[in-house]
Amino acid sequence: MLITMSTHKLAGYKMRAQSIGVTKCSRQQCNTVSGNAAQRYEFRSPLITPSLARHSARVIYDFGANNGDDVPYYLKKADIVVAVEANPLLVAQIRERFSKELNAGRLIVENCALTTEPRSSGVTFYLHKSNHVRSQFPRPADSVLDDYEEIVVPSENVVDLIKTYGEPFYIKIDVEHYDQNILEHLFLHDIRPPFISAESHSIEVFSLFVALGKYKSFNLVDGETVATKYRNHIIKTDDREEIYSFPHHSAGPFGTDIHGPWMTANNFFRLLAFEQLGWKDVHATTMIEADPACAPQLGEYFRKAIKSTIAFALRKSIQAPMHLFEEKSARIVRWLRSWHK
């Protein structure tokens, strides 16, 4: 099911890219570096904003900055961080929290909804009433619409925003139910940064990375385990290494700071089939070569599935008869064997 859907998506995106004349990323835009370390990305054109007019500034874009928990890490990895958040209450928190960096010109905060349409002075944005991380620009389904409050915020076109502040070294995209729209718009305008990530609630995100983005090297960061897996984690800055702990609900690391080797598109697609979609960020790069030998191992996921099944049975042992446990185990075994083939 997953493979069939992705194949159709890939074919559709390739046809669309060809029909409008999308070209491959040029050498000046994507300087591929072999080996395990990404070199500093030097930009060819100055930034427009006078206070940021540097020819070699490294710019990171945080699309969906939320409360700013990713900003401290990005400031360690870049000269300039551009944080975009539609929720005005969260923007106020970011501006208060990082006033020093704002005054120094290292952090730019845009309070707007990021879209693929021309700039507007007012668009509807949907604030979730109990969980701000679920706030979104697309209209929610009628079944959950009562959980949201409508507000009006300015909007900005994502391509125009990048033209304002400079070519990206890394783009993080976490805009609920709109990630694929932003990705497609970037790629159709020939914007393919050395490092990029997007939350993957839909296989469409990965399809876009391959078909329009032309990326060939991938990695995965699981949102649920970021705070534990990347606690006291070694990260690399321009001139040194340091220990850094990623908070809960942060996007986690990117680039060479991610655990494990990078995968080819085929092997990564298999990984997604095992890991499933959801609160997971797909990372892509032109700066680190994929390891063709790196692929998900059937045995590892078989053990995980068995542990999950046993835990499920223990939790439900009082209510659930044994035959339900046996049926669930049999389904998992059949599924794993089908993938092994």
Backbone torsions as a table, in degrees:
resi	resn	phi	psi	omega
1	MET	NA	-46.3	-178.0
2	LEU	-66.9	-42.5	-178.8
3	ILE	-65.5	-43.6	-179.9
4	THR	-59.8	-45.8	-178.5
5	MET	-63.3	-43.1	-178.0
6	SER	-66.0	-37.9	-180.0
7	THR	-61.4	-43.9	178.0
8	HIS	-64.0	-41.8	179.4
9	LYS	-61.8	-47.0	-178.7
10	LEU	-59.1	-45.5	-179.0
11	ALA	-62.1	-41.6	-179.5
12	GLY	-63.6	-43.5	-179.5
13	TYR	-68.1	-37.2	178.5
14	LYS	-63.7	-43.0	179.2
15	MET	-63.3	-40.0	-180.0
16	ARG	-67.0	-41.7	179.4
17	ALA	-62.1	-41.7	-179.9
18	GLN	-66.9	-36.3	-175.5
19	SER	-68.3	-26.7	179.9
20	ILE	-105.5	3.9	174.1
21	GLY	77.9	35.2	176.7
22	VAL	-70.3	133.0	-178.1
23	THR	-107.4	167.6	177.8
24	LYS	-70.5	158.6	178.7
25	CYS	-65.9	132.9	-177.6
26	SER	-77.2	165.1	179.0
27	ARG	-61.0	-35.5	-179.5
28	GLN	-68.0	-30.1	-179.5
29	GLN	-83.2	-39.0	-173.3
30	CYS	-129.8	90.7	179.0
31	ASN	-86.8	96.0	-176.3
32	THR	-69.7	130.9	-179.3
33	VAL	-117.0	122.5	176.9
34	SER	-79.7	161.6	-177.3
35	GLY	99.7	-170.7	-172.8
36	ASN	-98.4	-4.0	-177.1
37	ALA	-120.7	134.0	177.4
38	ALA	-87.2	132.8	178.6
39	GLN	-78.7	164.7	175.9
40	ARG	-64.3	136.7	-177.5
41	TYR	-93.3	115.1	-178.4
42	GLU	-95.9	127.6	-178.5
43	PHE	-88.9	151.7	-174.8
44	ARG	-94.2	-15.3	-176.4
45	SER	-129.7	147.1	-178.7
46	PRO	-71.6	156.3	175.1
47	LEU	-75.0	152.4	-176.1
48	ILE	-75.7	-42.7	-177.9
49	THR	-61.6	125.8	-173.9
50	PRO	-56.7	-42.4	-177.0
51	SER	-68.9	-12.1	-178.4
52	LEU	-116.0	20.5	-172.9
53	ALA	-76.4	80.8	176.8
54	ARG	-124.2	141.1	-177.5
55	HIS	-80.5	-17.6	-175.9
56	SER	-128.1	30.2	180.0
57	ALA	-71.4	139.0	175.1
58	ARG	-96.5	118.3	-174.2
59	VAL	-113.3	130.1	174.0
60	ILE	-113.6	134.1	177.8
61	TYR	-106.9	126.4	177.9
62	ASP	-109.2	91.7	-178.4
63	PHE	-89.2	108.0	-172.1
64	GLY	94.9	58.5	-172.3
65	ALA	-73.5	-18.3	179.8
66	ASN	55.8	-123.1	-177.3
67	ASN	-94.1	6.9	176.2
68	GLY	89.6	14.4	-177.6
69	ASP	-65.6	-21.0	177.8
70	ASP	-86.8	-16.4	-173.2
71	VAL	-60.7	-44.8	-179.1
72	PRO	-57.2	-40.8	178.2
73	TYR	-66.3	-44.7	-178.6
74	TYR	-65.4	-34.4	177.0
75	LEU	-64.0	-28.2	176.9
76	LYS	-76.0	-19.7	-174.2
77	LYS	-105.8	-5.4	-173.0
78	ALA	-143.5	163.5	171.7
79	ASP	-78.8	-37.1	-175.8
80	ILE	-136.2	136.6	174.5
81	VAL	-118.6	127.6	176.2
82	VAL	-108.8	109.3	-177.7
83	ALA	-102.4	127.2	-178.8
84	VAL	-117.8	124.4	-179.3
85	GLU	-147.2	133.8	-177.4
86	ALA	-85.6	-28.8	-176.6
87	ASN	-72.9	112.4	-175.4
88	PRO	-64.5	-29.7	178.2
89	LEU	-68.0	-40.0	178.2
90	LEU	-70.5	-35.4	177.1
91	VAL	-62.2	-41.0	177.9
92	ALA	-60.8	-39.1	178.0
93	GLN	-64.7	-43.5	-179.8
94	ILE	-62.2	-45.2	-177.7
95	ARG	-65.0	-35.9	177.5
96	GLU	-72.7	-40.5	-176.5
97	ARG	-68.5	-34.4	-175.0
98	PHE	-120.5	40.5	-178.3
99	SER	-61.0	-36.9	-179.4
100	LYS	-63.6	-46.0	-179.4
101	GLU	-68.5	-34.3	176.3
102	LEU	-63.8	-46.2	-179.4
103	ASN	-65.7	-30.5	-180.0
104	ALA	-80.9	-8.8	179.7
105	GLY	82.2	8.3	179.5
106	ARG	-85.2	-21.0	179.1
107	LEU	-124.0	133.1	175.1
108	ILE	-120.5	130.0	-178.8
109	VAL	-117.6	123.1	178.1
110	GLU	-110.6	117.8	176.7
111	ASN	-92.5	91.6	-178.1
112	CYS	-162.6	163.7	170.2
113	ALA	-87.6	129.4	-179.6
114	LEU	-86.7	126.3	-176.2
115	THR	-136.0	177.6	174.9
116	THR	-101.6	3.8	-179.2
117	GLU	-100.5	167.8	176.7
118	PRO	-59.6	156.6	-179.7
119	ARG	-55.0	142.7	179.5
120	SER	-137.6	148.3	178.7
121	SER	-79.0	-13.5	-179.7
122	GLY	-163.5	117.4	174.1
123	VAL	-128.7	158.9	179.4
124	THR	-81.1	129.6	175.6
125	PHE	-124.0	143.2	-172.9
126	TYR	-108.0	109.2	178.2
127	LEU	-87.0	126.6	176.3
128	HIS	-73.7	134.8	-171.6
129	LYS	-73.1	-25.7	-176.2
130	SER	-121.3	-15.2	-177.8
131	ASN	-143.2	99.0	-171.9
132	HIS	-62.2	-22.8	-179.7
133	VAL	-69.7	-13.5	178.9
134	ARG	-94.1	1.4	178.0
135	SER	-62.1	148.6	-172.6
136	GLN	-154.1	159.0	176.3
137	PHE	-84.1	-44.9	177.9
138	PRO	-65.8	148.8	178.8
139	ARG	-65.0	127.2	179.0
140	PRO	-66.6	163.8	177.3
141	ALA	-63.9	150.6	-178.5
142	ASP	-56.5	-32.9	-176.8
143	SER	-66.2	-21.9	-178.9
144	VAL	-121.9	6.8	-174.5
145	LEU	-59.9	-31.7	179.8
146	ASP	-67.0	-15.1	178.9
147	ASP	-80.6	-4.3	-174.2
148	TYR	-119.0	153.4	173.3
149	GLU	-114.0	131.6	179.6
150	GLU	-84.2	130.5	172.6
151	ILE	-130.8	165.2	178.1
152	VAL	-113.2	127.1	-179.5
153	VAL	-133.6	158.2	173.4
154	PRO	-68.9	158.1	177.3
155	SER	-124.0	157.7	178.9
156	GLU	-139.0	137.8	175.4
157	ASN	-72.5	132.6	-173.5
158	VAL	-63.1	-37.5	179.4
159	VAL	-68.9	-41.5	178.1
160	ASP	-63.0	-37.1	178.5
161	LEU	-61.5	-44.2	179.7
162	ILE	-67.4	-35.5	175.9
163	LYS	-63.0	-30.2	-179.1
164	THR	-73.3	-42.2	-170.0
165	TYR	-107.4	-8.0	173.7
166	GLY	114.8	162.5	-177.5
167	GLU	-61.9	139.0	-175.8
168	PRO	-83.5	142.0	167.9
169	PHE	-88.4	-39.5	177.1
170	TYR	-146.2	139.8	173.6
171	ILE	-122.9	124.6	171.2
172	LYS	-103.5	125.5	180.0
173	ILE	-115.3	115.3	176.4
174	ASP	-143.8	71.9	179.7
175	VAL	-118.5	107.3	-167.6
176	GLU	-47.2	121.5	174.5
177	HIS	61.7	21.8	178.5
178	TYR	-137.9	6.8	-177.2
179	ASP	-59.7	-46.1	-176.6
180	GLN	-66.1	-31.5	177.4
181	ASN	-64.9	-44.6	178.9
182	ILE	-64.4	-45.4	179.7
183	LEU	-57.9	-50.3	-178.1
184	GLU	-60.0	-42.3	-179.0
185	HIS	-64.6	-40.2	177.7
186	LEU	-62.1	-49.3	-175.5
187	PHE	-66.8	-37.7	179.2
188	LEU	-68.4	-17.3	175.5
189	HIS	-105.6	21.4	172.1
190	ASP	62.7	33.1	175.4
191	ILE	-104.5	106.7	-178.1
192	ARG	-134.4	88.9	-175.9
193	PRO	-69.1	161.9	178.2
194	PRO	-58.1	-35.1	177.7
195	PHE	-132.1	138.7	-179.8
196	ILE	-155.7	148.5	176.0
197	SER	-144.6	155.2	177.1
198	ALA	-150.1	143.5	177.0
199	GLU	-67.2	140.5	-169.0
200	SER	-119.4	77.5	171.9
201	HIS	-85.2	-9.4	-178.5
202	SER	-135.9	143.7	177.0
203	ILE	-64.9	-15.5	178.9
204	GLU	-59.0	-32.5	-180.0
205	VAL	-61.9	-50.4	179.2
206	PHE	-64.2	-39.9	178.4
207	SER	-58.6	-40.1	179.1
208	LEU	-66.3	-41.6	178.5
209	PHE	-57.2	-40.4	-176.2
210	VAL	-80.6	-49.9	-170.5
211	ALA	-77.6	-46.0	-178.6
212	LEU	-99.8	-35.4	-178.6
213	GLY	-75.8	-24.9	-179.5
214	LYS	63.8	23.0	178.4
215	TYR	-78.1	149.3	-176.3
216	LYS	-127.9	1.7	-176.4
217	SER	-134.3	126.1	-169.4
218	PHE	-135.6	153.8	174.6
219	ASN	-148.0	168.4	-174.6
220	LEU	-132.0	135.8	173.8
221	VAL	-121.3	121.7	-177.9
222	ASP	-88.2	117.5	-175.5
223	GLY	-61.5	-34.2	-176.5
224	GLU	-69.0	-26.5	-174.5
225	THR	-109.2	5.0	-176.9
226	VAL	-55.6	-48.2	-174.2
227	ALA	-65.7	-27.0	179.5
228	THR	-95.0	-45.1	-177.7
229	LYS	-67.3	-32.9	-177.1
230	TYR	-112.9	35.2	171.6
231	ARG	-84.3	136.8	-177.9
232	ASN	51.2	49.7	-174.9
233	HIS	-97.5	142.3	178.6
234	ILE	-81.1	122.4	175.2
235	ILE	-116.6	158.1	-178.5
236	LYS	-110.5	129.6	171.0
237	THR	-108.6	-170.7	-176.7
238	ASP	-59.0	-40.5	-170.3
239	ASP	-121.5	2.1	-177.7
240	ARG	-164.9	176.9	171.5
241	GLU	-113.0	149.7	177.5
242	GLU	-149.6	163.5	179.3
243	ILE	-89.7	132.1	-178.5
244	TYR	-142.2	139.3	176.7
245	SER	-112.6	126.5	-178.9
246	PHE	-87.3	129.7	-179.1
247	PRO	-74.2	161.8	175.4
248	HIS	-60.9	141.3	-179.3
249	HIS	75.7	3.7	173.1
250	SER	-83.1	165.2	-178.6
251	ALA	-78.8	-15.9	-179.8
252	GLY	84.7	-166.9	-174.2
253	PRO	-80.4	171.0	171.5
254	PHE	-138.7	169.8	175.3
255	GLY	62.3	-138.0	-177.0
256	THR	-72.0	-7.1	177.3
257	ASP	-80.2	-11.7	179.2
258	ILE	-77.6	139.0	175.6
259	HIS	-63.3	140.4	168.6
260	GLY	88.1	161.3	179.6
261	PRO	-72.8	163.7	179.0
262	TRP	-91.7	146.8	-173.1
263	MET	-107.3	156.0	169.8
264	THR	-70.9	167.5	-179.0
265	ALA	-61.6	-42.5	-178.7
266	ASN	-64.3	-45.6	-179.5
267	ASN	-68.6	-35.5	179.9
268	PHE	-69.9	-35.2	177.0
269	PHE	-61.3	-40.2	176.4
270	ARG	-63.9	-40.2	177.5
271	LEU	-60.3	-43.7	178.9
272	LEU	-61.7	-34.8	178.9
273	ALA	-63.6	-37.2	178.5
274	PHE	-76.0	-47.0	-173.1
275	GLU	-76.2	-27.0	-176.3
276	GLN	74.3	163.6	-179.2
277	LEU	-87.2	174.3	179.3
278	GLY	136.7	-135.4	-178.6
279	TRP	-78.0	66.1	-177.9
280	LYS	-139.7	137.5	179.5
281	ASP	-102.6	124.4	173.4
282	VAL	-86.0	125.8	178.7
283	HIS	-109.4	139.5	178.2
284	ALA	-133.8	150.7	-178.6
285	THR	-150.7	154.7	170.2
286	THR	-106.9	0.8	-170.9
287	MET	-102.3	-13.6	-178.4
288	ILE	-128.1	127.9	-179.3
289	GLU	-74.6	140.8	176.8
290	ALA	-73.0	147.6	176.3
291	ASP	-95.3	108.8	-177.4
292	PRO	-61.1	-23.1	-178.6
293	ALA	-81.1	-12.1	-178.0
294	CYS	-85.2	114.9	-179.3
295	ALA	-147.5	151.4	177.7
296	PRO	-62.8	139.3	-178.4
297	GLN	-97.6	131.5	-177.7
298	LEU	-59.0	-43.4	-176.7
299	GLY	-60.0	-39.6	-179.5
300	GLU	-61.5	-44.8	-178.2
301	TYR	-75.7	-26.8	174.2
302	PHE	-64.3	-44.4	179.0
303	ARG	-63.3	-41.7	178.6
304	LYS	-62.0	-42.6	-178.9
305	ALA	-64.8	-41.5	178.8
306	ILE	-64.5	-43.6	178.0
307	LYS	-61.2	-41.5	178.9
308	SER	-63.8	-40.5	-179.6
309	THR	-66.1	-42.0	179.0
310	ILE	-63.7	-43.4	179.0
311	ALA	-62.2	-41.0	178.3
312	PHE	-61.8	-43.5	-178.5
313	ALA	-65.4	-39.8	179.2
314	LEU	-64.8	-40.8	179.9
315	ARG	-67.1	-32.4	-175.4
316	LYS	-104.6	9.4	-171.5
317	SER	-60.5	-31.2	-178.0
318	ILE	-71.8	-41.8	-176.4
319	GLN	-89.9	-33.2	-169.6
320	ALA	-96.9	129.8	174.5
321	PRO	-69.8	161.8	-173.5
322	MET	-63.3	-31.8	-175.4
323	HIS	-65.0	-26.3	176.8
324	LEU	-68.3	-38.8	176.5
325	PHE	-62.3	-43.9	-179.2
326	GLU	-65.3	-39.3	178.5
327	GLU	-64.5	-42.8	179.5
328	LYS	-63.3	-42.6	179.1
329	SER	-61.5	-43.2	-179.5
330	ALA	-63.7	-38.8	178.8
331	ARG	-63.5	-42.4	179.9
332	ILE	-64.3	-43.3	-180.0
333	VAL	-62.3	-44.3	178.7
334	ARG	-61.4	-41.1	-179.7
335	TRP	-63.8	-45.0	-179.8
336	LEU	-65.3	-39.3	178.8
337	ARG	-65.4	-36.3	179.1
338	SER	-64.2	-36.5	177.5
339	TRP	-72.2	-34.0	179.4
340	HIS	-63.2	-34.1	178.8
341	LYS	-68.0	NA	NA
